[in-house]
Amino acid sequence: MPSAFPPGEPAPADGSLPPAALEGMRSRTFSLYLHVPFCRVRCGYCDFNTYTLPELGEGASLTETFVAAAHEELTIAERALAAGGPPAVSTVFVGGGTPTMLEPDQLGGLLQGIRERWGLARDAEVTTEANPDTITPQVAEALAAHGFTRVSIGMQSAVPHVLRTLDRTHDPVNVARAVEAVRGAGMQVSLDLIYGTPGESLADWRASLEAAVALGPDHLSAYALVIEEGTRMHGQVRRGELPAPEDDDEADKYELADELLAQAGYGWYEISNWARSEHARCRHNLAYWRGGDWWGIGPGAHSHVGGVRWWNVKHPRAYADRVSQGLSPVHAREVLDPDERRDEDVLLGNRLAEGLPVDRLDPEGRRAVAGLVADGLVDGRAALHGRVVLTLRGRLLADTVVHRLLVS
């Protein structure tokens, strides 16, 4: 099942935001996230807010209801943000679920709705995630024609037994076909990988990395598998049917990924992300890590504007019911105080290769930097130039670094 909501406070029924959150919005970046909550099959490790159509009991008509509801939420967002005068949208990211369960024209219609309300920046990055089996040359051409600029393909692994353990149903051969289709349509290609799957050997992980690099994507993400409570895989591990991931094994696999990707010309710019060039980095995710503003559209989507965070009701039917009445779908929100915003700035900025300015730390945190350098967790040369930049060892122990920067 999807993970539980965080705690929060009630939000206004009209979706309005505190005036302070909108101040200066025009001078900040503004992004849109669109959550498509549908999957053909629910993977055993997944705790995202996703549903199969048979689970919901309504078939294809539910996708049409969802698209209509998403358009309604765009209108609610337009009204709520009007006083802030947000700039043209710099990035759009369609995630899920499997966004390409929607027709390209439906995705394109939602993108057009964003254009009509705020406009897209001249160099806007517009991304959709996709299952490899859903991308054909025709689909890729249609997405590009609607204005999408990149596709993030859920490869996960190149090894059949690993894909089976993850309950991934795509044919590994189709990853190459999907990459070719996306590239042929003139869009950038990103591949997503997962390491640490129960039963995955270091040789298996090497094979996946080598297969991914051979496809020549512009961007690669590699995430350690986290087995969340309440998922089917969590039950399998608890019952002893699958072995639990081991920290040392995941560390070895991360180091291998960094080594092989560097050799292939990919540079890390965030702990779990590598790109061929600065242009190929995912600017949408960088907006998250740099504390930008974004509105999340869809069931369970999260948003952030000017230090206010909120999250929508999760079930697609409850979401559609709310917005059809002109009501905000927000379940709850939180207004971050200055200390919370500083802590979050450290938590997120610490993940980036560009580093975190030392002057953003409080005095105790600044004093902790020397010890982190001595322990090999922070780059000493960067620290001399006023930035906290993680070493490879520091990336493996990033939570420890954040703790020392905030608690010292």
N, C-alpha and C positions, 0 to 999 in steps of 0.2 A: 504494500500500500504506500501511497505518497507519504512523505515525512510530515510530521505535525507542524502546525503553525507556531511561530515564535510568539511570545506574549506581546501585547500592545494595548493601545488605548483606542476608544471608539473614534471613528472618522466621520466627518460631515456627510450627510446623505447626498449632497450635490457635488461632492468631490473637491470642494474648494480647499485651498491651502492657506496657511498663515501668510500675511503680507511679507513678513521678513524672509520667507523662503523664496519669494519671487524677486526680491531686490537684487539687482545686478545680474539677472538671468541672461539678459542680452549679451553680456560680456563673457558668458560661459558657453561651453559646448553643450549641445542638446542632441540626445539620441532617442531612438524608439526601439523597444524590444517587443516582439510579437510572439506570444506563446501559443503554439498549435498543439493541443493536448491529446492528439490521436496517434495510436500505433496499431499496426496490424497484429503484432504479437508483443506481449509485455515481457521484457527480459528479466531473468531472475535476480539480477543484481541491482535493478533500477528502482530508485525511490522517488523519481521525478513525478510531477503531477501529470500523469498520462493514463489513458484509458483506451481499450479496444472498443470498436463500435458494437460488437456483440454484448460486451459488458454493459454498455449504455442502453442497448435494446432498441435502437432507433435506426440503424443503418445509415446510408449516405445522406438522408435528409438532415441529420444532425450536423454534418459539416456545413451545410447551407445555413442552418440556424446559427452556427458559430460565426461564420463570416459576417452575417448580418449584425450579430451582437458586437463583433469587433469594430465594425464601422460605427456603431452607436457609441462605443467607448471612446473612439477617436473624437467624436463630437463632444463628449463629456470632458475629455482632456483639453480640447480647444477652448472650451468655456472656462475651465479652471485656470488655464495658463495665460489667458488673454491679458491680464493686468501686468504680467511679467514681460510681455513682448518677446517671447523666446526667439532666438535666431533660427535661420534655416537649419533643418535637421542635417547633422554631419554624418551620422551613421545609422543604419537600420539593420537589425539582426532578427531573423526569423528562426526560432528554435522550437524544441519540442521534447518529447514526441517526434513525429516524423512529418515535418512541414510539407513535404512533397506528396503527402496523402491528399492535400488540396490540389486542385487543378492550377496550372500556371496562370490562367486568367483570373482565378480567385486571388492568388497571391499578388498578381499584378494590380488587381482592383484595390486591394488594401494599400499597396504602395502608392497608387494614384490618390487614395484618400489622404495619405500623409502629405503628398505634394500639394494638394488643394488647400490644406489647412495651414501648413507652415513653409512649404517649399523645401526642396532638397539643395544642400550646398553644391556648388559647382563640381567639387571633387568628392561627392558623397560616396561612402562605402556602403554597399547594400548586399547583405549576405543571407543566404538560407542554408540551414543544415539539410542533409539528405541521406537517406539510405541508398547504398550503391545500386540496389536493384530497381530503384525508382527513377534513375536518371538515364534517359535515352538522348540521342542527338536532337530529337524533336522537342523534348522537354527542356533541354539546355538552351536551345535556340529561342524558345518561347520566353524563358526566364530572362535571357539577355535582352530580348526585345522589350520587355517590360521595365528594364532598368537595373536588374541585378548585376552586380559586378564580381561576385565571388560565391563559390559553393563550398561548404564544409562537409566533406564526405565521411561518414561514420565507418571507417575501415576496421578499427579496433584491433584486429589481428590478421595475419596471413595464414595462420595455422588452423586447419579444420577442427582439431579436437579442442582447441582453445575457444573457438567460436561456438562450438556446441555447448561447452560449459557455461558460456555467457548467454546462451539461448539466442544468439544472433543467427538469423535465418538466411542472410545474404550469401550468395555464391562468391567466394574470393575472386574468381575470374572477373566478376562484374565490376570490381574496384577499378581495374585498368580501363575497362570500357567506359565507366563513368568519368574517370579522369580525362580520357580522350574526348568525350563528348563535351565536357565543360570547357576544356582548353580550346576545342574547335569552335565553340561559340564565343570565344574571346574573353572569357571570364577567368579570374584567378582561381586556383585550386588549393584547398586546405584539406589535409588528412588528419583524422583524429584516431589516436591509438590508446589502448589501455594495457598497462602491465601489472603483473602480480596476480593474475587469474589463478585460482587453485589448479595445480597440475601443470602450469606453464613452466618449462625449464628455461635456463638462461639461453640455451641454444634456440629454443622456440622464439624467444623475444628477439634474439639477433636476426632470425629469419624474417620476422615481421618488420623490423627496422630496415633491413636490407631490401625487402620487397617494396616498402614505402619509398625509400630513397630512389630506387630504380625507376619509379614512376615520375620523378622530378617535380613534385608539387612545389608551389610557392611557399607553403607554410605547413608546419607540422605541430600538432599538439600531442603530448604524451602524459597521461594521467595515471597515477597509481590507483588501483582498484580499492575502493573503500566499501566494505560490506556493512550496509546500514541495517540497523535493527528493523524488523518488520518485513524485510524482503524475503523472497523465496530462498535466495542463496544463504541468507543469514540462518534460516532454519536448517538448511543442508549442512552448514558448518557446525551448528549447535548439535545436530544429531550425529556428527562424525562421518557424514557421507562425503564431505569435501574437506580438505585441509585448510586451515586458516592461513591467510597471507602472513609472511614473516618480514619484519622490518629490515633485517640484513639482506634478504633476497631482493626486496624492493629497492634498497639502496644500490645494490650491485647493478640492477637493471637500469636505474636512473643514470648511473655513471656510464654504463655502456651506451645508453641513448645519447648522452652528451658527447661522448667520444666519437661515435659513428656519425652523428649529425654534424659535428664540427668538421670532421674530415671531409664530409660531402658539401661543405660550404654553407651550412646553416648556423646562424648565430642565435644564442638564447637571448630573449629580451624580457621574458617573464619566466618564473621557475619552471612552468610546464609547457612553454611555447618557444618555438624556434622558427626563424624565417630566413629566406635567402637574402633579403635586403630590408632596409627600413621601410620601403614602399610596400613590402609584402606583409608587414606586421598587421595584426588584426586591430584596427583603430577602435572598433566598438568595445572590445574587451579592455583596451588601454583606457578608454573613457571611464570604465568601472574602476580600474585600479588607481586612476588619478583623481577620483572623487567627482566626476562630472555629473551632469543632470541627465536623467533618462526617465521616460514614462514606459511602463510595462503594460502592454495590452494583452488581455486574455485571462482565462481561469488560472488562478494561483500565481499570476505574474507579479513580480516585485518591481518597485519604482523608487527613485530618489530624486528629489529636487531641493536644493538649498538646505540640506541638513534634515529634511523630513523624509522618512522612509515609510512605505506602506505596501500592503500585499492584498491581492484580490481573493475573493471566495474561490474555493478550489473546484467545485463540481461544475462541469460545463452547463448543466441545466440550471443550477442556481445562478450562475453567472449570467446566462441569457435572460433569465426571468428578471433579474435586477435591472440590467441595462435597457430592456424593452420597456420598462416603466420610467425611463429617464433618470434612474437612480445610479449613483456610483456603485461599482461592484466591490469597493474596498471593504475588506473584512476588519482590518485594524491598521494602526499606524504608530510610529514613534517619532518624537522630535528630539534629535540629538543635542545634548548640551555641549559647550565648548570642549570640555574634557573628553567626552565621548567622540567628538569629531576628530580631536587630536589623536586619540588612540587608534581610531580607524585609519587615519592618514598614515600612521606608522605601520599598522598591520598590512595595508594594501601596498603602500609605497616600497616597503621592504622587499616585495616580491620582484621588483623590476630591476633590470640590468642597469638602467640609468641611475638607480640608487635613490636614496632618501637624503635630502639636505639635512646636515647635522643641526642647523639652526631651527629646525622644526621640532626638535626634541626638547624636553624640559631639562633643567640642569642635571638631574640625576641620570637621565638618559644619555646626555652628552658625556658625562663622566664614565659611563659604561662602555663607550666605544673603544677606548684603549685596551680594555680587557678582552673585548671581542676580537680585536686585531691580534692580540697576543695569543689567543686561542685558535687562530687560523680560521675564524668564521667570517671576518670582515676584511676586505682588501685594504691594506695599510696605505698604499699610495693614494687610493681614492679618499680615504679618511683624511689624509693631509690636505686634500683639496676640498674638504668640507662636505663629503658625501659618504653615506653608509651604503656600500655595495657588497653583496654577499660573494664569498668565494664558493667554489664547488662544494666544499664541506659545509659552508654556511647554508647553501641551498638545501642540503639534506637535513639540516637542523634549523630551518627557518623559524619554527615555532619557538625554539629556545632563544634565538636572537631577539625576536619580538618581546618575549617575556623579560629578557634582561634590559632591553631598551625602555620598557614601560614600568618595570617593578624595581629596578635598581635603586 
